[in-house]
């Protein structure tokens, strides 16, 4: 390679003057050297190209890592925003409820539940040290008739420890409660089933209730406080055999998505 370089320098020196005509020896030497020069030139370009490619790959890898990190941060932000949005109704209703309620409330988080889609029986993170006792009512703030927020019935405490309590929801098959129809003041009994539904019947066989009538706890039996909002009638059927007026109830709560609740204490 050194010899070739020297020859090239000589040729360049000889032809540097821009002569009109070259000698036959110069022409011969040029014919031999030019292909060799081309090979070395192309080889050099290839090496430079390879070095540039390696640099580009490294740069792309770094950019890819940064993009993945930024993408992970954005996904986390989206999850946080979605979490806030999904809780917005609960947070709004809870704030209003705490301001307007006449009851002493303990806010609790659900930390466990029985298997299944429904929150029929679940455990909260508050207990006797927070003033909770057996049969205390468990509620959430629920929006009724526009902007009015009422104490919506979730269930009641059935077991309680120092820092935990077990709650049975009104949709559970083991739950029974008495109710009043707000519009007519007719009373009755309802209970849950194993599929998240609530059904019941009215004491008065001539009760004039209709779909959409709203229901409150009646206070009969002494377990639930009178006046807690339960939900509304979704279906009315009259059984000709036993003359009962049967109802299906749409509870105010979404028992698929419970997260936090309030316990009414001191009653």
Secondary structure, DSSP 8 states (H G I E B T S, - for coil): -HHHHHHHHHHHHHHTT--S---HHHHHHHHHHHHHHHHHHHHHHHHHHHHHHHHHHHHHHHHHHHHHHHHHHHHHHHHHHHHHHHHHHHHHHHHHHHHH-SSEEEEEEEEEE-SSSS-SEEEES--GGGT--TT-EEEEEEEETTTEEEEEEEEEEEEE-SS-EEEEETTSTT-EEEEEETTT--EEEEEE-TTS-EEEEESSTT----TT-EEEE--TTSSS-TT-EEEEEEEEEE-TTT--EEEEEEESS-TTS--EEEEEE--
